[in-house]
Amino acid sequence: MPRGILTCCIILLLATLGNAQSTDIVRIEYTTLPDGDGNNRLDRYKVLFNAPINIGPDRYLILGSEYNMIDIQRNADLAFDGSDLNKLHVVDVNVGYIFKINPRWRFIGIVTPRLASNFTNGIEGGDFLLNVTATLWKERKDIEKPFRLVLGLTYNSTTGLPVPLPLINYYKRFHLKWSYVLGIPKSNLRFHLSEKHSFISALFLDGYFVNVQNDILLPDDTIGSSLSLSAVVGALGYQYNISRIISFYGWGGYTLRGSSILRDDKRKKVFIISDNPGLYFKAGFKISIF
């Protein structure tokens, strides 16, 4: 596959939440996060697809989409009616453009419109969010210890910050059987046992931010208008490669820190639904460029 296609697919996933720092063209994935006190359990189902289109020498347009359905089960009553929060949806459309600046550097720009909501009343204006990313990419594969470096800025409307934030990602294969990735939202260390089998230890961020239609009146008369989950996860993983680009994988870990929070229309915290650490499991199938 041409290197330009590989590059843009990587950055597309770097710029989106959940599987950022992935190199996937197709992914089907299941994740579950039961919290530590047993009162809440989250199940997430993900489907992702990215398609490259060659529009000229070393120029590519990437069109892609990702869908997440989040199913939340609660075994304890909340202080309000939380029935509208049981099913959440996140729908992304990725539009990327890449061109070569010189033999070493490439520029990648990505726009990701997003719908994130419980969709109780269909689609409303508050469901729409936008991510924009601009990056420079450098890669050396023809050396003893291959590496790639991504430097850029990303604007994510879910953060509530009105300025672009830095994006840095560094990969290095420092040994025949060892490689690492340093970055946000994911860093990992991988042991390549063979071409078929690899083991990974990782520290990464996971979560979501969705609009809540039909604002929720809380006991203290504040209003919940959106729901967010943020988790810092430490995990161990295993990957089985059917071929160079097709694989199955599984992860098991623990949320070192995590909280599910209702927020008001200014995204300030108004109610903590759960802040108990718990187990984290993930498994899936992917067609990936690395």
C-alpha angles and dihedrals in degrees: 000000000000113000093236090062091049092050096050094047089054094050092046089062093041087060098052132072124254103019099035111147090038125127098207131147092177127015134172112184144169124200130181128190115183110185123234099256095049094238097111137035128183124201118187127192117196133189121180136178133175125185123193122213121194108222099170145330106328090346123117138177114207121201118187146151138203130194126194124185113192119199115193121195121192126195095184131058119252125220088253140029103288098173091112089060098059097089121039130176134201119188121183131187114197122204114179136176127194134182135169116252094185136331092288106035136053132185121224126188123185134184117192118186110195138195111202118172149108085252092215091153099028116258121345133178094257091061092070120095132166136213122190125184134182119184146167118223130202126180138175117191098156097073135083093258107033119208143173129203128198121192123176153110128266131192114203117182091203092069094063090224114127095212135071115262126218120260120202128172127169127183127184134176096207097170137022090256102026136068137158142198123210117193151088131308090015139026125175148169117218130198112203103208091176140326089282103041134047135165124210138193115197146175114203147151124248135176147093144243120213137173116246112219115208096034114243119240109217127207092258090054094253119132127237111213104162140022127219137182122195123179136174107210132195112195148161120222143188128205128195115198116212088182137345092286106021121075149149121224143181135195134196124184150120134265102242088190130003141154137182109209138182112218134195127236090280090051093248117147112261103160135015110216095180137351101166118124115235147161123302126205130177135172135170155136126254145176104214137177092228 
